[in-house]
């Protein structure tokens, strides 16, 4: 069994020590207010004891943690008081990701995360191992997994195969793990456009930290920005309109700050993004402050998705994401970026090389669906007006009835939703398009479909409409729903349902006849 890097032991011991010292502090603080027998001074004795106990536990955990890469499994032994043994079959491993922050790069260590198909969280995490050990694990797991998928009929062991492969490479002078073939690299211009055209909520999470660190300074800055526009010079002595103007200015500047922080976060995340291929895997690298590298087995890809927002569509750019089963790197729920942002023609060309899929012609739902969306958004507008009226009964809100302008936006919103819906039936893929603010065009291989169903709500039945839901192993997450062909005439919906099911069965028979997984090919 291999051990983690010694820095891992130091970090674990320190973390456990701080946690162990904090427990007596909080317990004594709470109990001293309830029981007279408990004195606050006990903290000065119990907290150091808790720290020492925590450090000892952390050190024991480090020495009792071990990992080993076997011929068919990745094995982990862990636990201090209760031992745990895990054997992760290599065939189930989907991603092997390496991440390094600035401090970790300076210290020469990295975090290795192993993701498996169907897992809802990271299957195994090694924090920390040395740089060269992280790279070795990533390459060896990738190589052994590829050998298992291409195992010869004589069923030699993976260890023997590995030795034979190394011997052949040594005799021919070939590199057993050649450098990846570059498929895509993000240019500086594309990185800047991606940062400025994306709206990342990650930047907004930093705003509360700014108020915690420098709350008074932030408030004073907002007051100085609002005062020239008629805002209050002092929040302690201001009228209601001045408070209202101050709130509006604060919201606008807060949104601007969140946008700029989000742009900076996106820039740092996708800095120096490169995607390549080696053997049967895709490999990627990205990141400025936090560096990530990982591999994606091609035969685990479920769906390709072209993603674009209104700004990107207006300038002719789009991104391409790969959907895989299970948990993805960095908590991405199985969705990874293949092309963060590029001209749409470049993205479509990349997709065509990968799948053989040419640019399709999409069919939109009938105009009856658009009328349904007008009714839906009109009900939403009515709810906005009702809420504004209710608030005006409690607090004086001038011109509350201006909220009725929401009714004017209902037809526009309905048309934009309808206009961005569509589907296309290809020989090997079903394409589903939906969304305005974040439009996704899913290219779903038939052999990856798990279930296909036709669903009709009460309102759809009254209008003679139906939706076709296509589920794959990577379809549903918290952030995105299952690919759905929305609001078709019921006869068309049932026809797509039957055709998808028939093509699914044909693809499965073809895969069985070939005796292998169908996969995409990059060239």
C-alpha positions as a printed NumPy array, in Angstrom:
array([[  0.   ,   0.   ,   0.   ],
       [  1.177,   3.508,  -0.872],
       [  0.89 ,   6.429,   1.525],
       [ -0.122,   9.994,   0.789],
       [  2.432,  12.804,   0.74 ],
       [  3.796,  13.742,   4.219],
       [  2.21 ,  17.191,   3.797],
       [ -1.133,  15.398,   3.76 ],
       [ -0.39 ,  14.065,   7.236],
       [  0.544,  17.524,   8.5  ],
       [ -2.57 ,  19.119,   6.975],
       [ -4.87 ,  16.371,   8.306],
       [ -3.363,  16.567,  11.794],
       [ -3.709,  20.359,  11.883],
       [ -7.294,  20.246,  10.617],
       [ -8.303,  17.606,  13.156],
       [ -6.459,  19.491,  15.882],
       [ -8.321,  22.733,  15.219],
       [-11.613,  20.828,  15.119],
       [-10.752,  18.999,  18.356],
       [ -9.857,  22.231,  20.118],
       [-13.041,  23.965,  18.93 ],
       [-15.41 ,  21.374,  20.409],
       [-14.567,  22.08 ,  24.097],
       [-14.657,  25.82 ,  23.413],
       [-18.243,  25.723,  22.141],
       [-19.458,  23.138,  24.637],
       [-18.094,  25.046,  27.65 ],
       [-19.43 ,  28.344,  26.262],
       [-22.929,  26.877,  25.974],
       [-22.986,  24.784,  29.173],
       [-21.546,  27.563,  31.351],
       [-24.629,  29.628,  30.622],
       [-26.909,  26.767,  31.698],
       [-25.112,  25.081,  34.615],
       [-23.408,  27.019,  37.395],
       [-20.975,  24.136,  37.987],
       [-19.423,  24.63 ,  34.538],
       [-16.894,  27.45 ,  34.492],
       [-15.663,  29.341,  31.437],
       [-12.081,  28.921,  32.624],
       [-12.267,  25.207,  31.785],
       [-11.739,  26.18 ,  28.152],
       [ -8.075,  26.982,  28.789],
       [ -7.526,  23.39 ,  29.915],
       [ -9.919,  21.411,  27.687],
       [ -9.189,  23.218,  24.401],
       [ -5.456,  22.282,  24.359],
       [ -6.396,  18.716,  25.308],
       [ -8.878,  18.601,  22.425],
       [ -6.25 ,  20.009,  20.065],
       [ -3.723,  17.334,  21.057],
       [ -6.326,  14.563,  20.713],
       [ -7.327,  15.889,  17.294],
       [ -3.715,  16.058,  16.105],
       [ -3.126,  12.485,  17.292],
       [ -6.245,  11.279,  15.481],
       [ -5.226,  13.094,  12.289],
       [ -1.733,  11.576,  12.401],
       [ -3.199,   8.107,  12.987],
       [ -5.598,   8.595,  10.071],
       [ -2.681,   9.505,   7.802],
       [ -0.651,   6.431,   8.781],
       [ -3.687,   4.162,   8.468],
       [ -4.624,   5.451,   4.987],
       [ -3.23 ,   3.57 ,   2.   ],
       [ -3.959,   3.133,  -1.689],
       [ -2.821,   0.755,  -4.414],
       [ -3.394,   0.446,  -8.153],
       [ -3.972,  -3.247,  -8.876],
       [ -4.467,  -5.   , -12.216],
       [ -8.261,  -4.627, -12.221],
       [ -9.083,  -2.353,  -9.293],
       [ -8.022,   0.745,  -7.43 ],
       [ -7.882,  -0.192,  -3.748],
       [ -8.127,   2.112,  -0.73 ],
       [ -7.774,   1.255,   2.96 ],
       [ -8.726,   3.89 ,   5.519],
       [-10.099,   4.422,   9.012],
       [ -8.676,   4.633,  12.532],
       [-11.207,   3.124,  14.932],
       [-13.287,   1.544,  12.166],
       [-11.408,   0.21 ,   9.137],
       [-12.844,   0.581,   5.626],
       [-11.667,  -1.213,   2.499],
       [-12.758,  -0.19 ,  -0.996],
       [-12.023,  -1.802,  -4.332],
       [-13.028,   0.392,  -7.274],
       [-13.189,  -1.609, -10.544],
       [-11.179,   0.124, -13.25 ],
       [-13.995,  -0.435, -15.744],
       [-16.248,   1.825, -13.656],
       [-13.752,   4.671, -13.471],
       [-14.878,   7.525, -15.644],
       [-12.69 ,  10.504, -14.791],
       [ -9.305,  10.813, -13.129],
       [ -8.831,  14.477, -12.291],
       [ -5.873,  16.358, -10.849],
       [ -6.294,  19.766,  -9.211],
       [ -3.659,  22.12 ,  -7.829],
       [ -3.981,  25.504,  -6.187],
       [ -1.188,  28.047,  -6.107],
       [  0.155,  26.882,  -2.745],
       [ -0.086,  23.251,  -3.801],
       [  1.884,  23.953,  -6.985],
       [  4.595,  25.681,  -4.958],
       [  4.772,  22.696,  -2.596],
       [  4.747,  20.163,  -5.44 ],
       [  1.578,  18.317,  -4.387],
       [ -1.808,  17.734,  -5.988],
       [ -5.281,  16.379,  -5.248],
       [ -6.394,  13.35 ,  -7.269],
       [-10.12 ,  12.686,  -7.588],
       [-11.568,   9.519,  -9.083],
       [-15.093,   9.682, -10.459],
       [-17.157,   6.65 , -11.459],
       [-20.164,   6.197, -13.705],
       [-23.433,   6.459, -11.819],
       [-21.849,   8.007,  -8.735],
       [-23.51 ,  11.001,  -7.11 ],
       [-20.258,  12.205,  -5.568],
       [-16.502,  11.762,  -5.86 ],
       [-15.71 ,   8.06 ,  -5.436],
       [-12.197,   8.549,  -4.069],
       [ -9.999,  11.523,  -3.221],
       [ -6.279,  11.514,  -2.535],
       [ -5.218,  14.728,  -0.824],
       [ -2.298,  15.092,  -1.254],
       [  0.144,  13.18 ,  -3.464],
       [  3.313,  14.354,  -5.201],
       [  3.075,  15.857,  -8.709],
       [  4.753,  12.936, -10.429],
       [  2.678,  10.409,  -8.459],
       [ -0.556,  12.146,  -9.486],
       [  0.487,  12.072, -13.139],
       [  1.532,   8.409, -12.845],
       [ -1.82 ,   7.394, -11.364],
       [ -3.747,   9.277, -14.024],
       [ -1.761,   7.707, -16.88 ],
       [ -1.718,   4.185, -15.444],
       [ -5.451,   4.123, -14.738],
       [ -6.08 ,   5.471, -18.228],
       [ -3.819,   2.828, -19.802],
       [ -5.154,  -0.118, -17.803],
       [ -8.752,   0.907, -18.469],
       [ -8.065,   1.115, -22.21 ],
       [ -6.423,  -2.337, -22.149],
       [ -9.428,  -3.838, -20.416],
       [-11.766,  -2.462, -23.068],
       [ -9.52 ,  -3.809, -25.824],
       [ -8.758,  -7.146, -24.126],
       [ -7.715,  -9.917, -26.526],
       [ -9.825, -13.106, -26.845],
       [ -7.115, -15.168, -25.116],
       [ -7.995, -13.191, -21.921],
       [ -4.488, -12.563, -20.698],
       [ -4.281, -10.707, -17.415],
       [ -4.017,  -6.93 , -17.46 ],
       [ -0.654,  -7.137, -15.73 ],
       [  0.753,  -9.354, -18.485],
       [ -0.762,  -7.069, -21.108],
       [  0.867,  -4.085, -19.461],
       [  4.264,  -5.778, -19.492],
       [  3.859,  -6.803, -23.131],
       [  2.818,  -3.295, -24.104],
       [  5.817,  -1.803, -22.311],
       [  8.178,  -4.369, -23.921],
       [  6.831,  -3.589, -27.388],
       [  7.134,   0.133, -26.747],
       [ 10.722,  -0.284, -25.534],
       [ 11.725,  -2.419, -28.515],
       [ 10.201,  -0.044, -31.037],
       [ 11.213,   3.141, -29.248],
       [  7.557,   4.235, -28.902],
       [  6.263,   6.093, -25.888],
       [  3.736,   3.881, -24.013],
       [  1.83 ,   7.062, -23.073],
       [  2.372,   9.513, -25.946],
       [  1.536,  13.184, -25.621],
       [ -2.12 ,  13.883, -26.407],
       [ -3.126,  15.039, -29.86 ],
       [ -4.38 ,  18.602, -29.489],
       [ -8.026,  18.947, -30.536],
       [ -8.857,  22.41 , -29.241],
       [ -7.144,  25.241, -27.396],
       [ -8.87 ,  28.382, -26.193],
       [ -7.429,  31.496, -27.785],
       [ -6.945,  34.685, -25.758],
       [ -9.667,  36.489, -27.709],
       [-12.1  ,  33.628, -27.099],
       [-11.209,  33.552, -23.4  ],
       [-11.954,  37.269, -23.052],
       [-15.251,  36.919, -24.943],
       [-16.192,  33.934, -22.781],
       [-15.466,  35.888, -19.599],
       [-17.363,  39.015, -20.685],
       [-20.34 ,  37.233, -22.271],
       [-20.951,  34.752, -19.44 ],
       [-23.003,  35.384, -16.335],
       [-21.443,  33.375, -13.52 ],
       [-23.17 ,  33.18 , -10.148],
       [-19.851,  32.22 ,  -8.583],
       [-18.887,  35.891,  -8.475],
       [-22.024,  36.796,  -6.496],
       [-20.984,  34.417,  -3.702],
       [-18.03 ,  36.706,  -2.963],
       [-20.212,  39.765,  -2.274],
       [-21.271,  38.708,   1.256],
       [-17.581,  38.229,   2.05 ],
       [-16.947,  41.85 ,   1.071],
       [-19.583,  43.031,   3.565],
       [-18.134,  40.826,   6.302],
       [-14.575,  42.067,   5.731],
       [-15.318,  45.748,   5.056],
       [-19.021,  46.324,   5.667],
       [-18.831,  49.971,   6.77 ],
       [-16.482,  50.897,   3.93 ],
       [-18.804,  49.27 ,   1.376],
       [-21.848,  51.109,   2.76 ],
       [-19.973,  54.452,   2.734],
       [-18.951,  53.824,  -0.885],
       [-22.543,  53.114,  -1.921],
       [-23.756,  56.272,  -0.121],
       [-21.168,  58.381,  -1.961],
       [-22.271,  56.88 ,  -5.292],
       [-25.974,  57.457,  -4.608],
       [-25.688,  60.996,  -3.219],
       [-24.998,  62.768,  -6.569],
       [-28.148,  61.108,  -7.967],
       [-30.329,  62.389,  -5.121],
       [-29.558,  59.746,  -2.547],
       [-29.003,  60.407,   1.173],
       [-25.82 ,  61.935,   2.507],
       [-26.342,  60.042,   5.771],
       [-28.427,  56.893,   6.228],
       [-29.379,  57.969,   9.75 ],
       [-31.228,  61.018,   8.439],
       [-32.889,  60.271,   5.097],
       [-36.379,  60.385,   3.624],
       [-38.228,  57.388,   2.177],
       [-37.528,  58.395,  -1.474],
       [-33.833,  58.78 ,  -0.65 ],
       [-33.791,  55.317,   0.924],
       [-35.505,  53.952,  -2.18 ],
       [-32.942,  55.568,  -4.493],
       [-30.118,  54.281,  -2.306],
       [-31.563,  50.753,  -2.552],
       [-31.809,  50.973,  -6.359],
       [-28.23 ,  52.258,  -6.687],
       [-26.976,  49.543,  -4.327],
       [-28.694,  46.831,  -6.357],
       [-27.307,  48.137,  -9.658],
       [-23.75 ,  48.453,  -8.379],
       [-24.046,  45.086,  -6.639],
       [-25.116,  43.497,  -9.933],
       [-22.182,  45.169, -11.697],
       [-19.752,  43.947,  -9.035],
       [-21.171,  40.415,  -9.258],
       [-20.815,  40.484, -13.062],
       [-17.181,  41.635, -12.892],
       [-16.334,  39.064, -10.222],
       [-18.04 ,  36.384, -12.31 ],
       [-16.06 ,  37.423, -15.39 ],
       [-12.827,  37.217, -13.401],
       [-13.837,  33.789, -12.063],
       [-14.589,  32.509, -15.583],
       [-11.278,  33.888, -16.854],
       [ -9.344,  32.142, -14.073],
       [-11.3  ,  28.898, -14.533],
       [-10.744,  28.498, -18.291],
       [ -7.322,  30.116, -18.577],
       [ -5.031,  28.094, -20.863],
       [ -7.784,  25.571, -21.661],
       [ -6.623,  22.705, -23.859],
       [ -8.446,  19.574, -24.991],
       [ -6.638,  16.628, -26.538],
       [ -7.047,  12.933, -27.25 ],
       [ -4.858,   9.998, -26.38 ],
       [ -5.942,   6.46 , -27.131],
       [ -9.626,   6.154, -26.284],
       [ -9.664,   9.111, -23.885],
       [-10.121,  12.845, -24.057],
       [ -7.749,  14.784, -21.815],
       [ -8.043,  18.4  , -20.729],
       [ -6.164,  21.047, -18.773],
       [ -7.388,  24.412, -17.523],
       [ -7.104,  26.961, -14.76 ],
       [ -5.017,  29.923, -13.618],
       [ -5.144,  29.957,  -9.812],
       [ -6.533,  26.429,  -9.492],
       [ -5.086,  24.141, -12.152],
       [ -7.17 ,  21.153, -13.294],
       [ -6.284,  18.249, -15.557],
       [ -8.356,  15.183, -16.246],
       [ -9.356,  12.45 , -18.643],
       [-12.729,  11.467, -20.087],
       [-13.171,   7.99 , -21.616],
       [-14.806,   8.446, -24.995],
       [-17.032,   5.41 , -24.526],
       [-18.555,   7.03 , -21.397],
       [-19.835,  10.085, -23.296],
       [-23.631,  10.194, -23.206],
       [-24.519,  13.44 , -24.962],
       [-22.955,  16.423, -26.716],
       [-24.606,  19.783, -25.993],
       [-24.084,  23.08 , -27.793],
       [-24.628,  25.841, -25.222],
       [-25.096,  29.566, -25.92 ],
       [-26.665,  32.615, -24.284],
       [-28.242,  35.584, -26.117],
       [-24.992,  37.6  , -26.151],
       [-23.017,  34.693, -27.576],
       [-25.681,  33.985, -30.185],
       [-25.658,  37.63 , -31.266],
       [-21.898,  37.569, -31.951],
       [-21.965,  34.109, -33.55 ],
       [-20.264,  32.169, -30.755],
       [-21.19 ,  29.045, -28.802],
       [-19.725,  26.418, -26.482],
       [-19.786,  22.627, -26.523],
       [-20.222,  20.499, -23.416],
       [-19.835,  16.76 , -22.937],
       [-22.333,  14.999, -20.711],
       [-21.175,  11.837, -18.957],
       [-22.841,   9.511, -16.49 ],
       [-22.285,  10.074, -12.807],
       [-20.384,  12.742, -10.94 ],
       [-18.065,  15.037, -12.866],
       [-14.932,  16.905, -11.859],
       [-15.148,  19.854,  -9.495],
       [-18.783,  19.073,  -8.676],
       [-19.926,  19.541, -12.276],
       [-22.443,  16.694, -12.169],
       [-21.047,  14.884, -15.187],
       [-20.982,  17.932, -17.47 ],
       [-17.587,  19.027, -18.789],
       [-16.589,  21.637, -21.289],
       [-15.081,  20.393, -24.555],
       [-15.118,  23.812, -26.251],
       [-15.702,  26.629, -23.717],
       [-16.357,  29.197, -26.467],
       [-15.576,  29.505, -30.163],
       [-17.229,  30.623, -33.365],
       [-20.326,  28.55 , -33.94 ],
       [-18.949,  27.15 , -37.213],
       [-15.863,  25.947, -35.351],
       [-18.029,  24.304, -32.688],
       [-20.242,  22.616, -35.281],
       [-17.143,  21.419, -37.144],
       [-15.756,  19.914, -33.927],
       [-19.082,  18.159, -33.3  ],
       [-19.202,  16.88 , -36.875],
       [-15.698,  15.387, -36.592],
       [-16.664,  13.707, -33.326],
       [-20.024,  12.267, -34.349],
       [-20.349,  12.634, -38.125],
       [-23.371,  14.852, -37.458],
       [-23.877,  17.601, -40.022],
       [-25.741,  20.837, -39.26 ],
       [-29.41 ,  19.763, -39.101],
       [-32.613,  21.591, -39.972],
       [-34.754,  21.996, -36.86 ],
       [-38.537,  21.703, -36.744],
       [-40.363,  23.987, -34.314],
       [-43.543,  23.137, -32.38 ],
       [-46.85 ,  24.306, -33.9  ],
       [-47.948,  27.907, -33.336],
       [-50.613,  26.581, -30.984],
       [-47.8  ,  25.995, -28.492],
       [-46.885,  29.687, -28.674],
       [-50.455,  30.633, -27.721],
       [-50.141,  28.29 , -24.751],
       [-46.975,  30.088, -23.626],
       [-48.731,  33.482, -23.93 ],
       [-51.413,  32.239, -21.542],
       [-48.795,  30.843, -19.162],
       [-46.762,  34.054, -19.002],
       [-49.924,  36.145, -18.703],
       [-50.789,  34.218, -15.548],
       [-47.29 ,  34.957, -14.27 ],
       [-47.774,  38.663, -15.052],
       [-51.077,  38.602, -13.155],
       [-49.278,  37.154, -10.14 ],
       [-46.708,  39.997, -10.312],
       [-49.472,  42.624, -10.39 ],
       [-51.316,  40.941,  -7.517],
       [-48.121,  40.84 ,  -5.448],
       [-47.428,  44.543,  -6.141],
       [-50.996,  45.426,  -5.141],
       [-50.721,  43.409,  -1.934],
       [-47.446,  45.07 ,  -0.952],
       [-48.915,  48.519,  -1.694],
       [-51.625,  47.833,   0.904],
       [-48.948,  47.429,   3.588],
       [-46.287,  49.919,   2.438],
       [-46.848,  52.98 ,   0.321],
       [-45.463,  52.2  ,  -3.125],
       [-45.973,  54.929,  -5.709],
       [-47.133,  53.809,  -9.136],
       [-47.526,  50.167,  -8.099],
       [-49.855,  49.718, -11.048],
       [-46.842,  50.114, -13.373],
       [-46.304,  46.415, -12.695],
       [-49.106,  45.833, -15.235],
       [-46.448,  46.388, -17.902],
       [-45.54 ,  42.75 , -17.265],
       [-48.529,  41.818, -19.428],
       [-46.826,  43.497, -22.393],
       [-43.816,  41.215, -21.935],
       [-45.889,  38.011, -21.965],
       [-46.248,  37.751, -25.789],
       [-42.554,  38.614, -26.269],
       [-41.436,  35.977, -23.769],
       [-43.776,  33.407, -25.333],
       [-42.425,  34.072, -28.833],
       [-38.795,  33.841, -27.705],
       [-39.452,  30.547, -25.943],
       [-41.259,  29.101, -28.96 ],
       [-38.659,  30.376, -31.421],
       [-35.819,  28.611, -29.584],
       [-37.545,  25.235, -29.377],
       [-36.939,  22.569, -31.982],
       [-35.97 ,  19.013, -32.822],
       [-34.303,  17.083, -35.636],
       [-34.139,  13.367, -36.368],
       [-30.804,  12.124, -37.737],
       [-29.774,   8.599, -38.707],
       [-27.706,   8.175, -35.536],
       [-28.822,  11.027, -33.256],
       [-31.903,  12.758, -31.955],
       [-31.345,  16.488, -31.598],
       [-33.316,  18.518, -29.051],
       [-33.079,  22.311, -28.721],
       [-34.601,  24.45 , -25.949],
       [-33.967,  27.581, -23.891],
       [-33.551,  31.306, -24.524],
       [-31.32 ,  32.644, -21.754],
       [-29.189,  29.509, -21.97 ],
       [-30.067,  27.612, -25.112],
       [-28.94 ,  24.001, -25.219],
       [-28.88 ,  21.85 , -28.326],
       [-28.513,  18.214, -27.277],
       [-27.158,  15.637, -29.743],
       [-28.247,  12.308, -28.25 ],
       [-26.921,   9.061, -29.786],
       [-29.757,   6.541, -29.994],
       [-27.697,   3.819, -28.324],
       [-27.299,   6.068, -25.247],
       [-31.063,   6.478, -24.734],
       [-32.29 ,   4.739, -21.59 ],
       [-35.98 ,   5.614, -21.715],
       [-38.229,   7.538, -24.095],
       [-41.749,   8.558, -23.135],
       [-44.604,  10.774, -24.312],
       [-46.068,  12.989, -21.607],
       [-49.23 ,  15.093, -21.71 ],
       [-50.437,  17.44 , -19.005],
       [-54.101,  18.367, -18.531],
       [-53.646,  21.549, -20.573],
       [-51.729,  19.724, -23.318],
       [-54.519,  17.145, -23.646],
       [-57.065,  19.922, -24.093],
       [-54.954,  21.399, -26.922],
       [-53.99 ,  18.099, -28.531],
       [-50.292,  18.512, -27.71 ],
       [-47.663,  16.264, -26.171],
       [-43.975,  16.26 , -25.203],
       [-41.359,  13.578, -25.821],
       [-38.901,  13.057, -22.941],
       [-35.593,  11.381, -23.779],
       [-33.609,  10.166, -20.787],
       [-29.94 ,   9.169, -20.753],
       [-27.604,   8.238, -17.899],
       [-26.538,  11.896, -17.618],
       [-29.814,  13.685, -18.28 ],
       [-31.225,  15.081, -15.068],
       [-29.359,  17.266, -12.608],
       [-30.365,  20.084, -10.27 ],
       [-29.274,  22.678, -12.84 ],
       [-30.721,  21.115, -15.989],
       [-33.677,  18.907, -16.777],
       [-34.085,  15.907, -19.031],
       [-33.913,  16.69 , -22.796],
       [-37.498,  17.177, -23.909],
       [-39.154,  17.851, -27.264],
       [-41.84 ,  20.254, -26.081],
       [-45.454,  20.728, -27.178],
       [-45.743,  18.885, -30.48 ],
       [-48.996,  17.8  , -32.017],
       [-49.785,  14.508, -30.337],
       [-49.463,  12.52 , -33.591],
       [-45.973,  13.967, -34.21 ],
       [-44.948,  13.33 , -30.601],
       [-45.987,   9.675, -30.834],
       [-44.224,   9.306, -34.187],
       [-40.933,  10.628, -32.726],
       [-41.411,   8.358, -29.723],
       [-41.808,   5.262, -31.909],
       [-38.974,   6.206, -34.257],
       [-36.578,   6.856, -31.368],
       [-37.458,   3.528, -29.79 ],
       [-37.005,   1.686, -33.092],
       [-33.624,   3.32 , -33.739],
       [-32.592,   2.537, -30.152],
       [-33.322,  -1.151, -30.683],
       [-31.477,  -1.109, -34.022],
       [-28.439,   0.548, -32.422],
       [-28.406,  -2.032, -29.622],
       [-28.575,  -4.91 , -32.111],
       [-25.756,  -3.312, -34.099],
       [-23.64 ,  -2.954, -30.972],
       [-24.284,  -6.578, -30.053],
       [-23.352,  -7.754, -33.534],
       [-20.084,  -5.815, -33.416],
       [-19.355,  -7.073, -29.91 ],
       [-18.175,  -3.682, -28.658],
       [-19.356,  -0.254, -27.537],
       [-20.164,   2.287, -30.188],
       [-18.069,   5.397, -29.711],
       [-17.285,   8.739, -31.199],
       [-14.163,   9.282, -33.261],
       [-12.049,  12.429, -33.233],
       [ -9.946,  13.207, -36.278]])
